[in-house]
Each structure stands twice: as structure tokens, then as C-alpha cells.
């Protein structure tokens, strides 16, 4: 099911992706989270769904993520947004598509609305984390970490499971990519799915995303006992059920 491919963006940039090609069909575009990739259960589950429904599908690893080219510490929201923008132009082309954003992926998804004003026909967010670099990281960092980032340009944030190299340029770029202020007038279905036990991103972020849309058909789904990733099969079945609801009036 995986069948990874590479998209050459420039002489020095190649992005790894998976897809399901249909010439004139609705596409599902999956956008993964921060320091994640497209080898996990979510992109594979959504591709399987697309194949079964005879829909197009695309999931791309941003530069510096997974096996795409580039260094993670050189990347930022603007670059990753452009990675997806260019990939959609090259692979999805003129077809309509639904965006599925996982965590940071919803931030990247919201940035696409200014580029694809006629093609985006739905949005599904999973543990959405737009503007997390400022709201969940920088604003909550202790003075010691802030000082290290300001003086050295980077600090490695550690927890029980991960190490996050956070750069000054990443933080600065994140502050420029504000998506929770401007109102969005797209008349589409927008569904935010969030785990009740998400200890990484508060459910208020999903609510903030919904508040941005003034003309959409909006829905908030809280999955009982769900964590941040919502990657197990039980949760994915519920997410795919919501995706079905978005799609049924489109195809």
C-alpha cells in the first residue's frame, strides 16, 4: 500500500510522497504533523480509504521530514506551506480536494486557502495545532530556554518520548504565519476532531479553527479518551466516518 515516490521541486529539493492517481476525481490531501512523516497509520489508512472509494489521494513529507531532502532545522511553516502548495499544483492539478490536517498539518492546511480558492471543498482537522509555535511553545518556554534560542539560535527541547530542535528562525517565521485572526468565508464543511485526553494540544485550538470560518458548515467532534495522535484503529474508524459525512454531498 505504501509505494513511496519522490517529487523533484528543484535541483536540491525532493519531497517523498504517496498518492492514488485519478485524472478527474476528488482528491484527499493529508498533511502530517510536526517532525512526523507519511509512514504512520493515518496516511496509510486514508490512502486505503481513497483507493476503496476511487478517489485521488496525496500525502507529502515536508522538507526536512521523513525521507524528504533538507534539514529540519532549516525549515519553517512558510517553507512547508510552499512544499504542499507546489505538490498540490503538480499532482492534484486542477481537481478539487479535501484537506486533512493532523496537528501542525491543520496549520499548513489553513495556509492553503489563500492559494486554492476554487479547489478546496472540505477541511478535516485531527488534534489541530495552528500557531502552536507561539501559543504552546514560545509563550510557555522558561526564560532559560528562551535565552538559549535567542543567543545560540537553537535549543533542543526534550520530553519522555521526543527531542525537538527549536530554532529562532522557526519561531520568528511561525509568528508571521497567523491563521487564527483572519476570517474565512469558504462555504464548505469543516470538521475538527479532538481527543478528550489530548495532553499536547488543548481542544480550544480546534474550537479556534472553527471560529475562523464564518460561512462553513462546522462541526466539533470530541473522541472520548482519545489522545493527541488518534492513531489507533478505533479512533480512525470514527475519523473516517466524519470524512464520509464531508464527502457524501460532494461526489
C-alpha positions as CSV (number, residue, x, y, z in Angstrom):
1,X,0.0,0.0,0.0
2,X,2.9,2.4,0.7
3,X,4.7,2.7,-2.7
4,X,6.7,5.8,-1.9
5,X,7.6,8.2,-4.7
6,X,9.7,11.4,-5.0
7,X,8.7,14.7,-6.4
8,X,11.6,16.9,-7.6
9,X,10.8,20.5,-6.6
10,X,14.2,22.0,-7.5
11,X,17.8,20.9,-8.2
12,X,18.3,20.5,-4.5
13,X,14.8,19.6,-3.2
14,X,13.0,16.3,-3.5
15,X,9.9,15.5,-1.5
16,X,8.8,12.0,-0.7
17,X,5.1,11.2,-1.2
18,X,2.4,8.6,-1.6
19,X,-0.6,9.0,-3.9
20,X,-3.6,7.4,-5.6
21,X,-3.9,8.9,-9.1
22,X,-7.3,9.7,-10.7
23,X,-7.4,12.0,-13.6
24,X,-10.7,13.7,-12.9
25,X,-11.8,12.9,-9.4
26,X,-12.0,14.4,-6.0
27,X,-8.7,14.2,-4.1
28,X,-7.9,13.8,-0.4
29,X,-4.8,15.6,0.7
30,X,-3.3,14.6,4.0
31,X,-0.9,16.9,5.9
32,X,1.1,15.3,8.7
33,X,2.3,16.9,11.9
34,X,5.5,18.4,13.3
35,X,8.5,16.1,12.9
36,X,6.3,13.4,11.6
37,X,6.2,11.5,8.3
38,X,3.9,9.6,5.9
39,X,4.8,6.1,7.2
40,X,2.3,6.1,10.1
41,X,-1.1,4.5,10.3
42,X,-3.1,7.7,9.5
43,X,-1.8,8.5,6.0
44,X,-1.9,4.8,5.1
45,X,-5.5,4.5,6.4
46,X,-6.6,7.5,4.4
47,X,-4.9,6.2,1.2
48,X,-6.7,2.9,1.6
49,X,-10.0,4.7,2.0
50,X,-9.3,6.7,-1.1
51,X,-8.5,3.6,-3.1
52,X,-11.7,1.9,-2.0
53,X,-13.8,5.0,-2.8
54,X,-12.0,5.5,-6.1
55,X,-10.8,9.0,-5.0
56,X,-7.4,10.7,-5.6
57,X,-5.0,10.8,-2.7
58,X,-1.9,12.7,-1.8
59,X,0.3,12.8,1.3
60,X,3.7,14.6,1.2
61,X,6.6,14.8,3.7
62,X,7.7,18.4,4.1
63,X,11.3,19.2,3.6
64,X,13.5,18.0,6.5
65,X,10.8,15.5,7.5
66,X,10.9,11.7,6.9
67,X,13.0,11.0,3.8
68,X,12.4,14.2,2.0
69,X,15.5,16.3,1.3
70,X,16.7,19.1,3.5
71,X,17.5,19.7,7.2
72,X,14.7,20.0,9.7
73,X,16.5,22.9,11.4
74,X,16.5,24.9,8.2
75,X,12.7,24.5,7.6
76,X,9.7,26.6,8.8
77,X,6.0,27.0,8.4
78,X,6.4,29.1,5.2
79,X,8.6,26.6,3.5
80,X,6.4,23.6,4.5
81,X,3.4,25.5,3.3
82,X,5.1,26.0,-0.1
83,X,6.1,22.4,-0.2
84,X,2.4,21.4,-0.1
85,X,1.3,24.2,-2.4
86,X,3.8,23.1,-5.0
87,X,2.9,19.4,-4.6
88,X,-0.8,20.1,-5.0
89,X,-0.1,22.1,-8.2
90,X,2.0,19.3,-9.6
91,X,-0.1,16.2,-8.6
92,X,-3.6,17.2,-7.8
93,X,-3.5,19.9,-10.5
94,X,-7.0,21.4,-11.2
95,X,-9.0,18.8,-9.3
96,X,-11.0,19.7,-6.2
97,X,-9.7,18.4,-2.9
98,X,-10.4,17.9,0.8
99,X,-7.6,18.8,3.2
100,X,-7.0,16.6,6.2
101,X,-4.6,18.2,8.7
102,X,-3.0,16.3,11.6
103,X,-1.8,18.6,14.4
104,X,0.5,21.1,12.7
105,X,-0.9,19.8,9.4
106,X,-4.1,21.9,10.1
107,X,-1.9,25.0,10.2
108,X,-0.3,24.1,6.9
109,X,-3.8,23.3,5.6
110,X,-5.2,26.7,6.6
111,X,-2.4,28.4,4.7
112,X,-3.5,26.7,1.5
113,X,-6.8,28.6,1.4
114,X,-5.2,31.7,0.0
115,X,-3.7,29.7,-2.9
116,X,-6.6,27.4,-3.9
117,X,-9.7,29.5,-3.6
118,X,-11.8,27.3,-6.0
119,X,-10.5,23.8,-5.4
120,X,-10.7,23.3,-1.6
121,X,-14.1,21.7,-0.9
122,X,-13.7,20.5,2.7
123,X,-11.4,20.5,5.8
124,X,-10.9,17.8,8.4
125,X,-8.6,18.6,11.4
126,X,-7.2,16.0,13.8
127,X,-5.8,17.4,17.1
128,X,-5.4,20.7,15.3
129,X,-2.4,22.9,16.4
130,X,-2.3,26.1,14.3
131,X,0.1,28.7,15.7
132,X,1.4,26.2,18.3
133,X,5.0,27.5,17.9
134,X,4.0,30.8,19.6
135,X,1.0,29.7,21.7
136,X,2.2,26.4,23.0
137,X,6.0,26.7,22.8
138,X,7.5,30.2,22.9
139,X,4.9,31.7,25.2
140,X,5.4,28.9,27.7
141,X,9.1,28.3,27.5
142,X,11.1,29.1,30.7
143,X,13.5,32.1,30.5
144,X,16.5,29.7,30.3
145,X,15.3,28.1,27.0
146,X,14.2,31.4,25.5
147,X,17.7,32.9,26.3
148,X,19.4,29.9,24.6
149,X,17.3,30.2,21.5
150,X,17.9,34.0,21.3
151,X,21.7,33.7,21.8
152,X,22.5,30.4,20.1
153,X,19.7,30.3,17.6
154,X,18.6,26.9,18.7
155,X,17.5,24.8,21.7
156,X,16.7,21.1,21.8
157,X,13.5,20.6,23.8
158,X,13.3,17.1,25.4
159,X,10.4,15.2,26.9
160,X,9.9,11.5,27.7
161,X,9.4,10.5,24.0
162,X,10.9,13.1,21.7
163,X,13.6,15.7,21.1
164,X,12.6,18.8,19.3
165,X,15.3,21.1,17.9
166,X,13.6,24.5,18.0
167,X,15.3,27.3,16.1
168,X,15.0,31.1,16.3
169,X,14.1,31.3,12.6
170,X,11.3,28.7,13.1
171,X,9.8,30.7,15.9
172,X,10.1,34.0,14.0
173,X,8.5,32.5,10.9
174,X,5.7,31.0,13.0
175,X,4.8,34.4,14.3
176,X,4.3,35.6,10.7
177,X,2.0,32.8,9.8
178,X,-1.1,33.8,11.7
179,X,-4.2,31.9,10.6
180,X,-6.5,32.4,13.6
181,X,-7.2,36.1,13.1
182,X,-8.4,36.5,9.5
183,X,-11.9,35.2,8.9
184,X,-12.5,32.6,6.2
185,X,-15.7,32.8,4.0
186,X,-15.4,29.4,2.3
187,X,-18.8,27.7,2.1
188,X,-17.6,24.2,2.8
189,X,-17.8,21.5,5.5
190,X,-15.3,22.0,8.3
191,X,-14.9,19.3,10.9
192,X,-12.5,19.3,13.8
193,X,-11.8,16.0,15.7
194,X,-10.0,16.2,19.0
195,X,-9.2,13.7,21.7
196,X,-10.7,14.3,25.2
197,X,-7.4,13.2,26.7
198,X,-5.1,15.2,24.4
199,X,-2.2,16.3,26.6
200,X,-0.3,18.0,23.8
201,X,-2.8,20.4,22.3
202,X,-5.9,21.7,24.1
203,X,-9.3,21.3,22.4
204,X,-9.6,25.1,22.4
205,X,-7.3,25.1,19.3
206,X,-9.9,23.1,17.3
207,X,-12.6,25.5,18.5
208,X,-10.4,28.4,17.4
209,X,-10.1,26.9,13.9
210,X,-13.9,26.6,13.7
211,X,-14.3,30.2,14.8
212,X,-12.3,31.4,11.8
213,X,-14.9,30.0,9.3
214,X,-17.9,32.4,9.0
215,X,-19.9,30.7,6.3
216,X,-18.9,27.0,6.6
217,X,-21.0,24.1,7.9
218,X,-19.0,23.5,11.1
219,X,-18.7,20.5,13.5
220,X,-16.6,19.7,16.5
221,X,-16.2,16.0,17.4
222,X,-14.6,15.1,20.8
223,X,-13.4,11.5,20.9
224,X,-13.8,10.1,24.4
225,X,-10.4,9.1,26.0
226,X,-8.7,10.0,22.7
227,X,-5.0,11.1,22.8
228,X,-3.3,13.6,20.6
229,X,-2.5,11.4,17.6
230,X,-5.8,9.5,17.5
231,X,-3.9,6.8,15.5
232,X,-5.4,3.6,16.8
233,X,-8.0,1.8,14.6
234,X,-10.9,2.5,16.9
235,X,-10.3,6.3,16.6
236,X,-9.5,6.1,12.9
237,X,-12.9,4.5,12.2
238,X,-14.6,7.5,13.9
239,X,-12.5,9.9,11.9
240,X,-13.2,8.2,8.6
241,X,-16.9,8.3,9.5
242,X,-16.6,12.1,9.7
243,X,-14.7,12.1,6.4
244,X,-17.6,10.2,4.8
245,X,-20.0,12.9,6.0
246,X,-17.9,15.6,4.4
247,X,-17.6,13.7,1.1
248,X,-21.2,12.4,0.7
249,X,-22.5,15.7,-0.7
250,X,-19.5,16.4,-2.9
251,X,-19.3,13.3,-5.1
